[in-house]
Structures are given as C-alpha cells and as structure tokens.
Amino acid sequence: MLPDRRCYIARVRLRNLLSVPHWKSRLLPWGAAAAVGAAAVLFAAVADAAQSALRRLMGVWPQWPSLLAPLRFFSIAWVTPMVTAALAAAISKLITPPLDQTLADRYAH
C-alpha cells in the first residue's frame, strides 16, 4: 500500500472517530444505562426507607400493617381508574388527527 493511501486511511479513521454521529451512537446507550442504574438505586433507597418506616410503625403498634394494607389497596383501586382514563384520553388525542385535517394534508410536506 502506498504511504499516501495509509495517510488518507488514517485521516478518515480519525475523522470518523471524532465525528458527532459516531459519539452520539455510543453515548446514547451509555446514558440510558446510567439512567436505568440511577433509577434502580433510587428505587432501592425508597424501598429501604419504606421498610424502616414499617419497622418503626410496628414498634409503636404491631397491628399497623394489618390496618394499612387494606387502606393502601383501596386507595390504589380508587386511583387506578382515574389514571387509566386520563392516559386513554391522552393517547387517543395523540393518535387521532384533528377533524379539519385530512390524511393527505397530514403527510404532505
């Protein structure tokens, strides 16, 4: 291989190595993995805090878990339909186009 050809290949590799799309494609998965790790650590910290709060409550009165479990269940059962309805309404607004906009107008650029 000619020396000029080697220099050209080295410059192209260096340019590709320093390019923004090259680093975006590598930083995105690393950033996502770091976010998942941070969420896992946060979830573990919240679980530890909940466990210590339950232990403190049991120290005060051992029947607290028996009282709190049904209350939590009923509160979750009460909130779930409201959240589900709100999400369904938001998703339907995202999916359906406005009435005055036809399909051809929507995708014409």
Order of alpha helices (4+ residues) and beta strands (2+ residues): alpha-alpha-alpha-alpha
